[in-house]
């Protein structure tokens, strides 16, 4: 019985990772030259709500590992994507674990968006931008963060949250 439970969980995770990887390649549009518009975090959010925060983070990790062979960032972009979006799905999964109601789902998505946006500020300031723009003054980092990166991540969080909020009930039965 226990083996069947783990087999189902591994299968669900594998399917959500596969969908994430496919979604990561569907919309290759960049904002400001380096911010990817994609929906590949949606399956990880669904996984985090349906199975738990650790599973959601695992989906994010595997998605980024599978992206490495086609990446042009030398692991830096995938690392930042994992930190930022792993934080997003983890917060969503933790909050929802303790409040499995419609209100809890909404709260988890709102808090996830806020914490993800803050994680993106820190990740970009201390990891991404110094690696890509090592000679730039700190004021340039902060300008890029507050003019491009923060609004982008906040808007992306809102879009993913709305998509999740209005589709999770329908998709949950598939999982």
CNS distance restraints for C-alpha pairs under 8 A (distance, minus, plus):
assign (resid   1 and name CA) (resid   5 and name CA) 6.54 0.50 0.50
assign (resid   2 and name CA) (resid   6 and name CA) 6.50 0.50 0.50
assign (resid   3 and name CA) (resid   7 and name CA) 6.05 0.50 0.50
assign (resid   4 and name CA) (resid   8 and name CA) 6.16 0.50 0.50
assign (resid   5 and name CA) (resid   9 and name CA) 6.27 0.50 0.50
assign (resid   6 and name CA) (resid  10 and name CA) 6.02 0.50 0.50
assign (resid   7 and name CA) (resid  11 and name CA) 6.08 0.50 0.50
assign (resid   8 and name CA) (resid  12 and name CA) 6.13 0.50 0.50
assign (resid   9 and name CA) (resid  13 and name CA) 6.19 0.50 0.50
assign (resid   9 and name CA) (resid  51 and name CA) 7.98 0.50 0.50
assign (resid  10 and name CA) (resid  14 and name CA) 6.06 0.50 0.50
assign (resid  11 and name CA) (resid  15 and name CA) 6.16 0.50 0.50
assign (resid  12 and name CA) (resid  16 and name CA) 6.23 0.50 0.50
assign (resid  12 and name CA) (resid 175 and name CA) 6.78 0.50 0.50
assign (resid  13 and name CA) (resid  17 and name CA) 6.07 0.50 0.50
assign (resid  13 and name CA) (resid  47 and name CA) 7.22 0.50 0.50
assign (resid  13 and name CA) (resid  55 and name CA) 7.14 0.50 0.50
assign (resid  13 and name CA) (resid  59 and name CA) 6.44 0.50 0.50
assign (resid  14 and name CA) (resid  18 and name CA) 6.14 0.50 0.50
assign (resid  14 and name CA) (resid  59 and name CA) 7.97 0.50 0.50
assign (resid  15 and name CA) (resid  19 and name CA) 6.25 0.50 0.50
assign (resid  16 and name CA) (resid  20 and name CA) 6.08 0.50 0.50
assign (resid  16 and name CA) (resid  43 and name CA) 5.35 0.50 0.50
assign (resid  16 and name CA) (resid  44 and name CA) 6.82 0.50 0.50
assign (resid  16 and name CA) (resid  47 and name CA) 7.11 0.50 0.50
assign (resid  16 and name CA) (resid  59 and name CA) 6.93 0.50 0.50
assign (resid  17 and name CA) (resid  21 and name CA) 6.15 0.50 0.50
assign (resid  17 and name CA) (resid  43 and name CA) 7.30 0.50 0.50
assign (resid  17 and name CA) (resid  44 and name CA) 7.62 0.50 0.50
assign (resid  17 and name CA) (resid  59 and name CA) 5.40 0.50 0.50
assign (resid  17 and name CA) (resid  60 and name CA) 7.65 0.50 0.50
assign (resid  17 and name CA) (resid  62 and name CA) 6.61 0.50 0.50
assign (resid  17 and name CA) (resid  63 and name CA) 5.72 0.50 0.50
assign (resid  18 and name CA) (resid  22 and name CA) 6.27 0.50 0.50
assign (resid  18 and name CA) (resid  63 and name CA) 7.75 0.50 0.50
assign (resid  19 and name CA) (resid  23 and name CA) 6.09 0.50 0.50
assign (resid  19 and name CA) (resid  40 and name CA) 7.50 0.50 0.50
assign (resid  19 and name CA) (resid  43 and name CA) 6.80 0.50 0.50
assign (resid  20 and name CA) (resid  24 and name CA) 6.05 0.50 0.50
assign (resid  20 and name CA) (resid  39 and name CA) 7.73 0.50 0.50
assign (resid  20 and name CA) (resid  40 and name CA) 4.38 0.50 0.50
assign (resid  20 and name CA) (resid  41 and name CA) 6.52 0.50 0.50
assign (resid  20 and name CA) (resid  42 and name CA) 7.39 0.50 0.50
assign (resid  20 and name CA) (resid  43 and name CA) 5.90 0.50 0.50
assign (resid  20 and name CA) (resid  44 and name CA) 7.42 0.50 0.50
assign (resid  20 and name CA) (resid  63 and name CA) 6.24 0.50 0.50
assign (resid  21 and name CA) (resid  25 and name CA) 6.80 0.50 0.50
assign (resid  21 and name CA) (resid  40 and name CA) 6.64 0.50 0.50
assign (resid  21 and name CA) (resid  63 and name CA) 5.64 0.50 0.50
assign (resid  21 and name CA) (resid  66 and name CA) 7.18 0.50 0.50
assign (resid  21 and name CA) (resid  67 and name CA) 7.20 0.50 0.50
assign (resid  22 and name CA) (resid  26 and name CA) 6.48 0.50 0.50
assign (resid  22 and name CA) (resid  40 and name CA) 7.57 0.50 0.50
assign (resid  23 and name CA) (resid  27 and name CA) 7.35 0.50 0.50
assign (resid  23 and name CA) (resid  38 and name CA) 6.79 0.50 0.50
assign (resid  23 and name CA) (resid  39 and name CA) 5.91 0.50 0.50
assign (resid  23 and name CA) (resid  40 and name CA) 4.81 0.50 0.50
assign (resid  24 and name CA) (resid  28 and name CA) 7.86 0.50 0.50
assign (resid  24 and name CA) (resid  38 and name CA) 5.86 0.50 0.50
assign (resid  24 and name CA) (resid  39 and name CA) 6.72 0.50 0.50
assign (resid  24 and name CA) (resid  40 and name CA) 4.91 0.50 0.50
assign (resid  25 and name CA) (resid  38 and name CA) 7.97 0.50 0.50
assign (resid  26 and name CA) (resid  38 and name CA) 7.56 0.50 0.50
assign (resid  27 and name CA) (resid  37 and name CA) 6.71 0.50 0.50
assign (resid  27 and name CA) (resid  38 and name CA) 5.84 0.50 0.50
assign (resid  28 and name CA) (resid  36 and name CA) 7.01 0.50 0.50
assign (resid  28 and name CA) (resid  37 and name CA) 7.10 0.50 0.50
assign (resid  28 and name CA) (resid  38 and name CA) 7.47 0.50 0.50
assign (resid  29 and name CA) (resid  36 and name CA) 6.10 0.50 0.50
assign (resid  29 and name CA) (resid  37 and name CA) 5.72 0.50 0.50
assign (resid  29 and name CA) (resid  38 and name CA) 7.90 0.50 0.50
assign (resid  30 and name CA) (resid  34 and name CA) 5.66 0.50 0.50
assign (resid  30 and name CA) (resid  35 and name CA) 5.22 0.50 0.50
assign (resid  30 and name CA) (resid  36 and name CA) 4.69 0.50 0.50
assign (resid  30 and name CA) (resid  37 and name CA) 6.03 0.50 0.50
assign (resid  31 and name CA) (resid  35 and name CA) 4.93 0.50 0.50
assign (resid  31 and name CA) (resid  36 and name CA) 6.44 0.50 0.50
assign (resid  31 and name CA) (resid  37 and name CA) 7.19 0.50 0.50
assign (resid  32 and name CA) (resid 148 and name CA) 7.09 0.50 0.50
assign (resid  35 and name CA) (resid 149 and name CA) 7.53 0.50 0.50
assign (resid  35 and name CA) (resid 152 and name CA) 7.83 0.50 0.50
assign (resid  37 and name CA) (resid 156 and name CA) 7.91 0.50 0.50
assign (resid  39 and name CA) (resid 160 and name CA) 7.26 0.50 0.50
assign (resid  40 and name CA) (resid  44 and name CA) 7.74 0.50 0.50
assign (resid  41 and name CA) (resid  45 and name CA) 6.30 0.50 0.50
assign (resid  41 and name CA) (resid  60 and name CA) 7.14 0.50 0.50
assign (resid  41 and name CA) (resid  85 and name CA) 6.99 0.50 0.50
assign (resid  41 and name CA) (resid 160 and name CA) 7.75 0.50 0.50
assign (resid  42 and name CA) (resid  46 and name CA) 6.28 0.50 0.50
assign (resid  42 and name CA) (resid 160 and name CA) 6.35 0.50 0.50
assign (resid  42 and name CA) (resid 163 and name CA) 8.00 0.50 0.50
assign (resid  42 and name CA) (resid 164 and name CA) 7.06 0.50 0.50
assign (resid  43 and name CA) (resid  47 and name CA) 6.02 0.50 0.50
assign (resid  43 and name CA) (resid  59 and name CA) 7.92 0.50 0.50
assign (resid  44 and name CA) (resid  48 and name CA) 6.00 0.50 0.50
assign (resid  44 and name CA) (resid  55 and name CA) 7.90 0.50 0.50
assign (resid  44 and name CA) (resid  56 and name CA) 4.72 0.50 0.50
assign (resid  44 and name CA) (resid  57 and name CA) 7.09 0.50 0.50
assign (resid  44 and name CA) (resid  59 and name CA) 5.48 0.50 0.50
assign (resid  44 and name CA) (resid  60 and name CA) 6.13 0.50 0.50
assign (resid  44 and name CA) (resid  89 and name CA) 6.57 0.50 0.50
assign (resid  45 and name CA) (resid  49 and name CA) 6.23 0.50 0.50
assign (resid  45 and name CA) (resid  56 and name CA) 6.16 0.50 0.50
assign (resid  45 and name CA) (resid  89 and name CA) 5.29 0.50 0.50
assign (resid  45 and name CA) (resid  92 and name CA) 7.29 0.50 0.50
assign (resid  45 and name CA) (resid  93 and name CA) 7.70 0.50 0.50
assign (resid  45 and name CA) (resid 164 and name CA) 7.48 0.50 0.50
assign (resid  46 and name CA) (resid  50 and name CA) 6.01 0.50 0.50
assign (resid  46 and name CA) (resid  56 and name CA) 7.64 0.50 0.50
assign (resid  46 and name CA) (resid 164 and name CA) 7.14 0.50 0.50
assign (resid  46 and name CA) (resid 168 and name CA) 6.73 0.50 0.50
assign (resid  46 and name CA) (resid 172 and name CA) 7.75 0.50 0.50
assign (resid  47 and name CA) (resid  51 and name CA) 5.52 0.50 0.50
assign (resid  47 and name CA) (resid  52 and name CA) 6.85 0.50 0.50
assign (resid  47 and name CA) (resid  53 and name CA) 7.96 0.50 0.50
assign (resid  47 and name CA) (resid  55 and name CA) 6.38 0.50 0.50
assign (resid  47 and name CA) (resid  56 and name CA) 5.10 0.50 0.50
assign (resid  47 and name CA) (resid  59 and name CA) 7.62 0.50 0.50
assign (resid  48 and name CA) (resid  52 and name CA) 4.47 0.50 0.50
assign (resid  48 and name CA) (resid  53 and name CA) 4.68 0.50 0.50
assign (resid  48 and name CA) (resid  54 and name CA) 7.16 0.50 0.50
assign (resid  48 and name CA) (resid  55 and name CA) 5.88 0.50 0.50
assign (resid  48 and name CA) (resid  56 and name CA) 4.06 0.50 0.50
assign (resid  48 and name CA) (resid  57 and name CA) 7.49 0.50 0.50
assign (resid  48 and name CA) (resid  89 and name CA) 6.08 0.50 0.50
assign (resid  48 and name CA) (resid  90 and name CA) 7.02 0.50 0.50
assign (resid  48 and name CA) (resid  92 and name CA) 7.00 0.50 0.50
assign (resid  48 and name CA) (resid  93 and name CA) 4.79 0.50 0.50
assign (resid  49 and name CA) (resid  53 and name CA) 7.28 0.50 0.50
assign (resid  49 and name CA) (resid  56 and name CA) 7.83 0.50 0.50
assign (resid  49 and name CA) (resid  92 and name CA) 7.09 0.50 0.50
assign (resid  49 and name CA) (resid  93 and name CA) 5.27 0.50 0.50
assign (resid  49 and name CA) (resid  96 and name CA) 6.52 0.50 0.50
assign (resid  49 and name CA) (resid  97 and name CA) 7.56 0.50 0.50
assign (resid  50 and name CA) (resid 172 and name CA) 6.57 0.50 0.50
assign (resid  50 and name CA) (resid 175 and name CA) 7.23 0.50 0.50
assign (resid  51 and name CA) (resid  55 and name CA) 6.26 0.50 0.50
assign (resid  51 and name CA) (resid  56 and name CA) 7.62 0.50 0.50
assign (resid  52 and name CA) (resid  56 and name CA) 6.47 0.50 0.50
assign (resid  52 and name CA) (resid  93 and name CA) 5.37 0.50 0.50
assign (resid  52 and name CA) (resid  94 and name CA) 7.29 0.50 0.50
assign (resid  52 and name CA) (resid  97 and name CA) 6.92 0.50 0.50
assign (resid  53 and name CA) (resid  57 and name CA) 6.25 0.50 0.50
assign (resid  53 and name CA) (resid  89 and name CA) 6.48 0.50 0.50
assign (resid  53 and name CA) (resid  90 and name CA) 4.61 0.50 0.50
assign (resid  53 and name CA) (resid  91 and name CA) 7.27 0.50 0.50
assign (resid  53 and name CA) (resid  92 and name CA) 7.22 0.50 0.50
assign (resid  53 and name CA) (resid  93 and name CA) 4.16 0.50 0.50
assign (resid  53 and name CA) (resid  94 and name CA) 5.77 0.50 0.50
assign (resid  54 and name CA) (resid  58 and name CA) 6.12 0.50 0.50
assign (resid  54 and name CA) (resid  90 and name CA) 6.83 0.50 0.50
assign (resid  54 and name CA) (resid  93 and name CA) 7.97 0.50 0.50
assign (resid  55 and name CA) (resid  59 and name CA) 6.21 0.50 0.50
assign (resid  56 and name CA) (resid  60 and name CA) 6.46 0.50 0.50
assign (resid  56 and name CA) (resid  86 and name CA) 7.43 0.50 0.50
assign (resid  56 and name CA) (resid  89 and name CA) 5.75 0.50 0.50
assign (resid  56 and name CA) (resid  90 and name CA) 6.58 0.50 0.50
assign (resid  56 and name CA) (resid  93 and name CA) 7.35 0.50 0.50
assign (resid  57 and name CA) (resid  61 and name CA) 6.17 0.50 0.50
assign (resid  57 and name CA) (resid  86 and name CA) 4.96 0.50 0.50
assign (resid  57 and name CA) (resid  87 and name CA) 7.75 0.50 0.50
assign (resid  57 and name CA) (resid  89 and name CA) 6.33 0.50 0.50
assign (resid  57 and name CA) (resid  90 and name CA) 6.15 0.50 0.50
assign (resid  58 and name CA) (resid  62 and name CA) 6.12 0.50 0.50
assign (resid  59 and name CA) (resid  63 and name CA) 6.03 0.50 0.50
assign (resid  60 and name CA) (resid  64 and name CA) 6.29 0.50 0.50
assign (resid  60 and name CA) (resid  82 and name CA) 6.00 0.50 0.50
assign (resid  60 and name CA) (resid  85 and name CA) 6.97 0.50 0.50
assign (resid  60 and name CA) (resid  86 and name CA) 5.94 0.50 0.50
assign (resid  61 and name CA) (resid  65 and name CA) 6.23 0.50 0.50
assign (resid  61 and name CA) (resid  82 and name CA) 6.01 0.50 0.50
assign (resid  61 and name CA) (resid  86 and name CA) 7.55 0.50 0.50
assign (resid  62 and name CA) (resid  66 and name CA) 6.10 0.50 0.50
assign (resid  63 and name CA) (resid  67 and name CA) 6.29 0.50 0.50
assign (resid  64 and name CA) (resid  68 and name CA) 6.47 0.50 0.50
assign (resid  64 and name CA) (resid  78 and name CA) 5.38 0.50 0.50
assign (resid  64 and name CA) (resid  79 and name CA) 7.63 0.50 0.50
assign (resid  64 and name CA) (resid  81 and name CA) 7.44 0.50 0.50
assign (resid  64 and name CA) (resid  82 and name CA) 6.66 0.50 0.50
assign (resid  65 and name CA) (resid  78 and name CA) 7.58 0.50 0.50
assign (resid  67 and name CA) (resid  71 and name CA) 6.10 0.50 0.50
assign (resid  67 and name CA) (resid  78 and name CA) 7.50 0.50 0.50
assign (resid  68 and name CA) (resid  74 and name CA) 7.71 0.50 0.50
assign (resid  68 and name CA) (resid  75 and name CA) 6.49 0.50 0.50
assign (resid  68 and name CA) (resid  78 and name CA) 7.16 0.50 0.50
assign (resid  71 and name CA) (resid  75 and name CA) 7.34 0.50 0.50
assign (resid  73 and name CA) (resid  77 and name CA) 5.33 0.50 0.50
assign (resid  73 and name CA) (resid  78 and name CA) 7.53 0.50 0.50
assign (resid  75 and name CA) (resid  79 and name CA) 5.96 0.50 0.50
assign (resid  76 and name CA) (resid  80 and name CA) 6.24 0.50 0.50
assign (resid  76 and name CA) (resid 128 and name CA) 6.95 0.50 0.50
assign (resid  77 and name CA) (resid  81 and name CA) 5.98 0.50 0.50
assign (resid  77 and name CA) (resid 128 and name CA) 7.50 0.50 0.50
assign (resid  78 and name CA) (resid  82 and name CA) 6.00 0.50 0.50
assign (resid  79 and name CA) (resid  83 and name CA) 6.19 0.50 0.50
assign (resid  80 and name CA) (resid  84 and name CA) 6.01 0.50 0.50
assign (resid  80 and name CA) (resid 120 and name CA) 7.96 0.50 0.50
assign (resid  80 and name CA) (resid 123 and name CA) 6.46 0.50 0.50
assign (resid  80 and name CA) (resid 124 and name CA) 7.70 0.50 0.50
assign (resid  80 and name CA) (resid 127 and name CA) 7.78 0.50 0.50
assign (resid  80 and name CA) (resid 128 and name CA) 7.01 0.50 0.50
assign (resid  81 and name CA) (resid  85 and name CA) 5.74 0.50 0.50
assign (resid  81 and name CA) (resid  86 and name CA) 7.65 0.50 0.50
assign (resid  82 and name CA) (resid  86 and name CA) 5.14 0.50 0.50
assign (resid  82 and name CA) (resid  87 and name CA) 7.92 0.50 0.50
assign (resid  83 and name CA) (resid  87 and name CA) 6.00 0.50 0.50
assign (resid  83 and name CA) (resid 119 and name CA) 7.52 0.50 0.50
assign (resid  83 and name CA) (resid 123 and name CA) 7.56 0.50 0.50
assign (resid  84 and name CA) (resid  88 and name CA) 6.40 0.50 0.50
assign (resid  84 and name CA) (resid 116 and name CA) 5.65 0.50 0.50
assign (resid  84 and name CA) (resid 117 and name CA) 7.75 0.50 0.50
assign (resid  84 and name CA) (resid 119 and name CA) 5.56 0.50 0.50
assign (resid  84 and name CA) (resid 120 and name CA) 5.46 0.50 0.50
assign (resid  84 and name CA) (resid 123 and name CA) 7.32 0.50 0.50
assign (resid  85 and name CA) (resid  89 and name CA) 6.23 0.50 0.50
assign (resid  85 and name CA) (resid 116 and name CA) 6.64 0.50 0.50
assign (resid  86 and name CA) (resid  90 and name CA) 5.94 0.50 0.50
assign (resid  87 and name CA) (resid  91 and name CA) 6.11 0.50 0.50
assign (resid  87 and name CA) (resid 112 and name CA) 7.56 0.50 0.50
assign (resid  87 and name CA) (resid 115 and name CA) 7.21 0.50 0.50
assign (resid  87 and name CA) (resid 116 and name CA) 5.84 0.50 0.50
assign (resid  87 and name CA) (resid 119 and name CA) 7.19 0.50 0.50
assign (resid  88 and name CA) (resid  92 and name CA) 6.34 0.50 0.50
assign (resid  88 and name CA) (resid 112 and name CA) 4.83 0.50 0.50
assign (resid  88 and name CA) (resid 113 and name CA) 6.43 0.50 0.50
assign (resid  88 and name CA) (resid 115 and name CA) 6.69 0.50 0.50
assign (resid  88 and name CA) (resid 116 and name CA) 4.79 0.50 0.50
assign (resid  89 and name CA) (resid  93 and name CA) 6.00 0.50 0.50
assign (resid  89 and name CA) (resid 112 and name CA) 6.83 0.50 0.50
assign (resid  90 and name CA) (resid  94 and name CA) 6.07 0.50 0.50
assign (resid  90 and name CA) (resid 112 and name CA) 7.81 0.50 0.50
assign (resid  91 and name CA) (resid  95 and name CA) 6.14 0.50 0.50
assign (resid  91 and name CA) (resid 108 and name CA) 6.82 0.50 0.50
assign (resid  91 and name CA) (resid 111 and name CA) 7.03 0.50 0.50
assign (resid  91 and name CA) (resid 112 and name CA) 5.15 0.50 0.50
assign (resid  91 and name CA) (resid 115 and name CA) 7.53 0.50 0.50
assign (resid  92 and name CA) (resid  96 and name CA) 6.08 0.50 0.50
assign (resid  92 and name CA) (resid 105 and name CA) 7.83 0.50 0.50
assign (resid  92 and name CA) (resid 108 and name CA) 4.53 0.50 0.50
assign (resid  92 and name CA) (resid 109 and name CA) 5.68 0.50 0.50
assign (resid  92 and name CA) (resid 111 and name CA) 7.15 0.50 0.50
assign (resid  92 and name CA) (resid 112 and name CA) 5.14 0.50 0.50
assign (resid  93 and name CA) (resid  97 and name CA) 5.92 0.50 0.50
assign (resid  93 and name CA) (resid 108 and name CA) 7.28 0.50 0.50
assign (resid  94 and name CA) (resid  98 and name CA) 6.88 0.50 0.50
assign (resid  94 and name CA) (resid 108 and name CA) 7.82 0.50 0.50
assign (resid  95 and name CA) (resid  99 and name CA) 6.31 0.50 0.50
assign (resid  95 and name CA) (resid 104 and name CA) 7.00 0.50 0.50
assign (resid  95 and name CA) (resid 105 and name CA) 7.86 0.50 0.50
assign (resid  95 and name CA) (resid 107 and name CA) 7.51 0.50 0.50
assign (resid  95 and name CA) (resid 108 and name CA) 5.12 0.50 0.50
assign (resid  96 and name CA) (resid 100 and name CA) 5.36 0.50 0.50
assign (resid  96 and name CA) (resid 101 and name CA) 7.76 0.50 0.50
assign (resid  96 and name CA) (resid 104 and name CA) 5.62 0.50 0.50
assign (resid  96 and name CA) (resid 105 and name CA) 5.69 0.50 0.50
assign (resid  96 and name CA) (resid 108 and name CA) 5.74 0.50 0.50
assign (resid  98 and name CA) (resid 104 and name CA) 7.92 0.50 0.50
assign (resid  99 and name CA) (resid 103 and name CA) 7.74 0.50 0.50
assign (resid  99 and name CA) (resid 104 and name CA) 4.62 0.50 0.50
assign (resid  99 and name CA) (resid 105 and name CA) 7.31 0.50 0.50
assign (resid 100 and name CA) (resid 104 and name CA) 5.69 0.50 0.50
assign (resid 100 and name CA) (resid 105 and name CA) 6.76 0.50 0.50
assign (resid 101 and name CA) (resid 105 and name CA) 6.12 0.50 0.50
assign (resid 102 and name CA) (resid 106 and name CA) 6.27 0.50 0.50
assign (resid 103 and name CA) (resid 107 and name CA) 6.10 0.50 0.50
assign (resid 104 and name CA) (resid 108 and name CA) 5.95 0.50 0.50
assign (resid 105 and name CA) (resid 109 and name CA) 6.24 0.50 0.50
assign (resid 105 and name CA) (resid 165 and name CA) 7.21 0.50 0.50
assign (resid 106 and name CA) (resid 110 and name CA) 6.22 0.50 0.50
assign (resid 106 and name CA) (resid 165 and name CA) 6.91 0.50 0.50
assign (resid 107 and name CA) (resid 111 and name CA) 6.04 0.50 0.50
assign (resid 108 and name CA) (resid 112 and name CA) 5.80 0.50 0.50
assign (resid 109 and name CA) (resid 113 and name CA) 6.08 0.50 0.50
assign (resid 109 and name CA) (resid 161 and name CA) 5.51 0.50 0.50
assign (resid 109 and name CA) (resid 165 and name CA) 7.96 0.50 0.50
assign (resid 110 and name CA) (resid 114 and name CA) 6.37 0.50 0.50
assign (resid 110 and name CA) (resid 158 and name CA) 7.90 0.50 0.50
assign (resid 110 and name CA) (resid 161 and name CA) 7.49 0.50 0.50
assign (resid 111 and name CA) (resid 115 and name CA) 6.04 0.50 0.50
assign (resid 112 and name CA) (resid 116 and name CA) 5.81 0.50 0.50
assign (resid 112 and name CA) (resid 157 and name CA) 7.85 0.50 0.50
assign (resid 113 and name CA) (resid 117 and name CA) 6.08 0.50 0.50
assign (resid 113 and name CA) (resid 154 and name CA) 6.45 0.50 0.50
assign (resid 113 and name CA) (resid 157 and name CA) 4.89 0.50 0.50
assign (resid 113 and name CA) (resid 158 and name CA) 6.73 0.50 0.50
assign (resid 113 and name CA) (resid 161 and name CA) 7.65 0.50 0.50
assign (resid 114 and name CA) (resid 118 and name CA) 6.36 0.50 0.50
assign (resid 114 and name CA) (resid 154 and name CA) 7.28 0.50 0.50
assign (resid 115 and name CA) (resid 119 and name CA) 6.06 0.50 0.50
assign (resid 116 and name CA) (resid 120 and name CA) 6.09 0.50 0.50
assign (resid 116 and name CA) (resid 153 and name CA) 7.71 0.50 0.50
assign (resid 116 and name CA) (resid 157 and name CA) 7.69 0.50 0.50
assign (resid 117 and name CA) (resid 121 and name CA) 6.38 0.50 0.50
assign (resid 117 and name CA) (resid 150 and name CA) 6.28 0.50 0.50
assign (resid 117 and name CA) (resid 153 and name CA) 5.74 0.50 0.50
assign (resid 117 and name CA) (resid 154 and name CA) 5.72 0.50 0.50
assign (resid 117 and name CA) (resid 157 and name CA) 7.85 0.50 0.50
assign (resid 118 and name CA) (resid 122 and name CA) 6.47 0.50 0.50
assign (resid 119 and name CA) (resid 123 and name CA) 5.93 0.50 0.50
assign (resid 120 and name CA) (resid 124 and name CA) 5.82 0.50 0.50
assign (resid 120 and name CA) (resid 149 and name CA) 7.69 0.50 0.50
assign (resid 120 and name CA) (resid 150 and name CA) 7.24 0.50 0.50
assign (resid 120 and name CA) (resid 153 and name CA) 7.33 0.50 0.50
assign (resid 121 and name CA) (resid 125 and name CA) 6.02 0.50 0.50
assign (resid 121 and name CA) (resid 145 and name CA) 6.37 0.50 0.50
assign (resid 121 and name CA) (resid 149 and name CA) 7.53 0.50 0.50
assign (resid 121 and name CA) (resid 150 and name CA) 6.59 0.50 0.50
assign (resid 122 and name CA) (resid 126 and name CA) 5.97 0.50 0.50
assign (resid 122 and name CA) (resid 127 and name CA) 7.89 0.50 0.50
assign (resid 123 and name CA) (resid 127 and name CA) 5.33 0.50 0.50
assign (resid 123 and name CA) (resid 128 and name CA) 6.36 0.50 0.50
assign (resid 124 and name CA) (resid 128 and name CA) 4.57 0.50 0.50
assign (resid 124 and name CA) (resid 129 and name CA) 5.46 0.50 0.50
assign (resid 124 and name CA) (resid 145 and name CA) 7.16 0.50 0.50
assign (resid 125 and name CA) (resid 129 and name CA) 5.87 0.50 0.50
assign (resid 125 and name CA) (resid 130 and name CA) 7.07 0.50 0.50
assign (resid 125 and name CA) (resid 141 and name CA) 6.29 0.50 0.50
assign (resid 125 and name CA) (resid 142 and name CA) 7.20 0.50 0.50
assign (resid 125 and name CA) (resid 145 and name CA) 7.33 0.50 0.50
assign (resid 126 and name CA) (resid 130 and name CA) 6.42 0.50 0.50
assign (resid 127 and name CA) (resid 131 and name CA) 6.25 0.50 0.50
assign (resid 128 and name CA) (resid 132 and name CA) 6.28 0.50 0.50
assign (resid 129 and name CA) (resid 133 and name CA) 5.44 0.50 0.50
assign (resid 129 and name CA) (resid 134 and name CA) 7.18 0.50 0.50
assign (resid 129 and name CA) (resid 141 and name CA) 6.44 0.50 0.50
assign (resid 130 and name CA) (resid 134 and name CA) 4.57 0.50 0.50
assign (resid 130 and name CA) (resid 135 and name CA) 7.81 0.50 0.50
assign (resid 130 and name CA) (resid 136 and name CA) 7.86 0.50 0.50
assign (resid 136 and name CA) (resid 140 and name CA) 6.35 0.50 0.50
assign (resid 136 and name CA) (resid 141 and name CA) 7.41 0.50 0.50
assign (resid 137 and name CA) (resid 141 and name CA) 7.00 0.50 0.50
assign (resid 138 and name CA) (resid 142 and name CA) 6.43 0.50 0.50
assign (resid 139 and name CA) (resid 143 and name CA) 6.06 0.50 0.50
assign (resid 140 and name CA) (resid 144 and name CA) 6.16 0.50 0.50
assign (resid 141 and name CA) (resid 145 and name CA) 6.10 0.50 0.50
assign (resid 142 and name CA) (resid 146 and name CA) 6.08 0.50 0.50
assign (resid 143 and name CA) (resid 147 and name CA) 5.79 0.50 0.50
assign (resid 144 and name CA) (resid 148 and name CA) 5.45 0.50 0.50
assign (resid 144 and name CA) (resid 149 and name CA) 6.40 0.50 0.50
assign (resid 145 and name CA) (resid 149 and name CA) 4.70 0.50 0.50
assign (resid 145 and name CA) (resid 150 and name CA) 5.70 0.50 0.50
assign (resid 146 and name CA) (resid 150 and name CA) 5.36 0.50 0.50
assign (resid 146 and name CA) (resid 151 and name CA) 7.06 0.50 0.50
assign (resid 147 and name CA) (resid 151 and name CA) 6.93 0.50 0.50
assign (resid 148 and name CA) (resid 152 and name CA) 6.07 0.50 0.50
assign (resid 149 and name CA) (resid 153 and name CA) 6.09 0.50 0.50
assign (resid 150 and name CA) (resid 154 and name CA) 6.03 0.50 0.50
assign (resid 151 and name CA) (resid 155 and name CA) 6.01 0.50 0.50
assign (resid 152 and name CA) (resid 156 and name CA) 6.04 0.50 0.50
assign (resid 153 and name CA) (resid 157 and name CA) 6.00 0.50 0.50
assign (resid 154 and name CA) (resid 158 and name CA) 6.27 0.50 0.50
assign (resid 155 and name CA) (resid 159 and name CA) 6.20 0.50 0.50
assign (resid 156 and name CA) (resid 160 and name CA) 6.10 0.50 0.50
assign (resid 157 and name CA) (resid 161 and name CA) 5.90 0.50 0.50
assign (resid 158 and name CA) (resid 162 and name CA) 6.07 0.50 0.50
assign (resid 159 and name CA) (resid 163 and name CA) 6.14 0.50 0.50
assign (resid 160 and name CA) (resid 164 and name CA) 6.05 0.50 0.50
assign (resid 161 and name CA) (resid 165 and name CA) 5.90 0.50 0.50
assign (resid 162 and name CA) (resid 166 and name CA) 6.16 0.50 0.50
assign (resid 163 and name CA) (resid 167 and name CA) 6.13 0.50 0.50
assign (resid 164 and name CA) (resid 168 and name CA) 5.34 0.50 0.50
assign (resid 167 and name CA) (resid 171 and name CA) 6.23 0.50 0.50
assign (resid 168 and name CA) (resid 172 and name CA) 5.69 0.50 0.50
assign (resid 169 and name CA) (resid 173 and name CA) 7.17 0.50 0.50
assign (resid 170 and name CA) (resid 174 and name CA) 7.78 0.50 0.50
assign (resid 171 and name CA) (resid 175 and name CA) 6.96 0.50 0.50
